[in-house]
Amino acid sequence: MIKLFDATTVFPTTSKYPDGLPGRSKVDTSTDAAIAIAPKLNKIQHRVYNFVAARGSRGATASEISATLDIWRDSVGPRLTELRDAGLIADSKSRRPSPRGKGEIVWIEQDADAQTEIF
């Protein structure tokens, strides 16, 4: 497996965020929002959210998340829907090809103001 992203090389290990990953672009309000939602997310939701948030404006597709985090694609899709419904991530309106060549949604972190409490 090719590792596309290694958070430890990008973010300092002294971060106050639970997995060492800040919110969007290390903005304090985004980091605070990420810390606030952490206890409400299950393990896979948390990993998926962290990955999408860490990718910034580049975002991530379900296939990229699945391959990088070594989580079944069928487990990633529903987590993305849950995170979208909670207002934590959003469809960037961009598409990238999946491994099979079909367009996939590129997910990005949602602004903290749009996040809701549904968990």
C-alpha positions in Angstrom: 0.0 0.0 0.0 1.3 3.5 -0.9 0.9 5.9 2.0 -0.4 9.1 0.5 -0.5 11.1 3.8 1.4 10.9 7.0 0.0 13.4 9.5 3.1 13.1 11.7 5.2 14.6 9.0 2.8 17.6 8.5 1.6 18.4 12.0 3.6 18.6 15.2 3.1 15.8 17.8 2.5 18.5 20.5 -0.9 19.4 19.0 -3.8 19.6 21.5 -6.0 17.8 19.0 -6.8 14.2 20.0 -4.9 12.5 17.1 -2.4 15.3 16.6 -4.4 16.7 13.8 -5.7 20.3 13.9 -8.8 21.6 12.3 -8.7 23.5 9.1 -5.3 25.2 8.4 -4.5 25.3 12.1 -7.1 28.0 12.7 -7.9 28.2 16.4 -11.7 28.2 16.0 -11.5 25.2 13.7 -9.2 23.3 16.1 -11.6 24.1 18.9 -14.5 22.8 16.9 -12.6 19.6 16.1 -11.8 19.0 19.7 -15.5 19.6 20.7 -16.8 17.0 18.2 -14.2 14.4 18.9 -16.1 12.6 21.7 -19.2 12.4 19.6 -17.6 10.5 16.7 -17.1 6.8 16.5 -13.6 5.5 15.7 -14.0 5.3 11.9 -15.9 8.6 11.7 -13.1 10.2 13.7 -10.4 8.8 11.4 -12.3 9.8 8.2 -13.0 13.3 9.5 -9.4 13.8 10.6 -8.2 12.7 7.2 -10.5 15.0 5.3 -9.8 18.0 7.6 -6.0 17.4 7.3 -6.2 17.5 3.5 -7.5 21.1 3.5 -8.8 22.5 0.3 -7.5 19.5 -1.7 -10.1 17.3 0.1 -10.4 13.6 -0.3 -12.5 11.0 -2.1 -13.9 7.9 -0.5 -11.5 5.8 -2.4 -8.5 7.9 -1.4 -9.6 7.7 2.3 -10.2 3.9 2.0 -6.8 3.3 0.5 -4.8 5.5 2.8 -6.5 4.6 6.0 -6.8 0.9 5.1 -10.6 0.9 5.8 -13.1 -0.9 3.6 -14.6 1.4 1.0 -18.0 0.1 2.0 -17.3 1.4 5.6 -16.1 4.8 4.4 -19.1 5.8 2.3 -21.6 5.7 5.2 -19.2 7.6 7.5 -18.9 10.3 4.9 -22.7 10.6 4.7 -23.0 10.8 8.5 -20.3 13.5 8.7 -22.0 15.4 5.9 -25.3 15.2 7.6 -23.7 16.5 10.8 -22.3 19.5 8.9 -18.7 18.5 9.5 -17.8 17.9 5.8 -19.2 19.0 2.5 -19.2 18.1 -1.2 -16.6 20.4 -2.7 -18.4 20.2 -6.1 -15.1 18.8 -7.5 -14.7 15.3 -8.8 -11.7 13.0 -9.1 -11.6 9.7 -10.9 -12.0 6.5 -8.8 -9.7 3.6 -9.3 -12.3 2.4 -11.8 -12.3 5.7 -13.7 -15.7 7.0 -12.5 -16.0 10.5 -10.9 -16.0 10.6 -7.2 -17.1 13.4 -4.8 -14.1 15.3 -3.3 -15.0 15.9 0.3 -13.7 18.9 2.3 -14.1 20.0 5.9 -17.2 22.2 6.4 -16.9 25.6 8.1 -17.3 25.4 11.9 -20.4 27.7 11.7 -22.3 25.1 9.6 -21.7 22.2 12.0 -24.6 20.8 13.9 -25.1 18.6 16.9 -26.7 15.4 15.7 -24.5 12.7 17.3 
